[in-house]
Amino acid sequence: MSANFVSFIMWWTSAFLIEFLSDQARYGIWFSAIGIEVLTNIALANNPTVSFVGSHLPERLGLFTLIILGESIMGLFMLTDDLVDAPGKLGWDNLTLLIFSITIVKCQWFLYFDDYHEQGPVRSSIHSALWTYLHFMLNLSQLLLGVGCLDLIRIYQATREGAPPPGPSHFEPSHFESGSHFPAEAAGAGGLKLRSLEEVGGMVEGGAAAAAEGGHDAAQLVYVKKYYLIVAASVFFFNGTIKYVTSRPNDKYDRAIYLSRFLMAFLILCLLIVERQFLGPFSLLGLEVGFCLLQVGHDLLVLYYAARREFENQSP
């Protein structure tokens, strides 16, 4: 109660003093308030009045994860609809990028639900609390990964044609702000009308001339490449961490799964040092598909041997 009250006061203070606080100060207050609640619940995890053990949170967090992954799929379908409505836009290149993106989202579904059970962590109450709060970072990373897939496809459109990429779907990235150019909806028999939308992170100067020069496309790609690789690594890292807190003690099969996910996260972060010209939208999405399929194949193999060993142990 005391921790929640302190957090409540901090939130309301930041709301009433919003005109006097800088952005850094507001974010500091918000994250401090969240941290107080999280740390308090973890510290009191063994207290039955605040414990998550036996609650319905595992089921609800699983449903929430499905909703987030579903939003990514919806965003890709909306982008596909924009491409279909624009004559000559849906070629094999764009179709391949869309298939890559959908494959990535499907693999994220498997990585979370590969051995999902509604009980959540069973080792201790502290593990249960950690497992619950780790979902915040995992779901945020999954959301941004879906946004990154859409951004990369749009950047590819701009780079390929020297013109604006397809119009944004309802799943519009929050960092697209005023100034850049994306096509609007198709205008019937009149073809495709262009309209100005939003500038990527303040780095894009709209116009076909700037697009032809490629300067703003390079800035877009560098920015999107960095955040895409970071959130892609974060998805593997937090999936591995969640797997760790739900793993059985001294189980070599569970250990093989979460350690491999940590390794995948490290390898993806290593791609940040690769020069921009070697990592375009095709390369980024293709590499992520490769990492995801490799992890899925590894997990399936490990789960197969784990199930086989359990069956042999139960046999008379």
Buried (B, 14 or more C-beta within 10 A) or exposed (E): EEBEEBBEEBEEEBEEEEEEBEEEEBEBBBEEBBEBBBEBBBEBBEEEEBBBBEEEBBEEBBEEBEEBBEBBBBBBEBBBBBBEBBEEBBEEBBEEBBEBBBBBBBBBBBBBEBBEEEEBBEEBBBBBBBBBBBBEBBBBBBBBBBBBBBBBBBBBBBBBBBBBBBBBBEBBBEBBBEBBBBBBBBEEEEEBEBEBBBBBBEBBBBBBEBBEEEEBBBBBBEBBBEBBBBBBBBBBBBBBBBBBBBBEEEEEBBBBBBEBBBBBBEBBBEBEEBEEEEBBBBBBBBBBBEBBBBBBEBBEEBBEEBEEEEEEEEEE
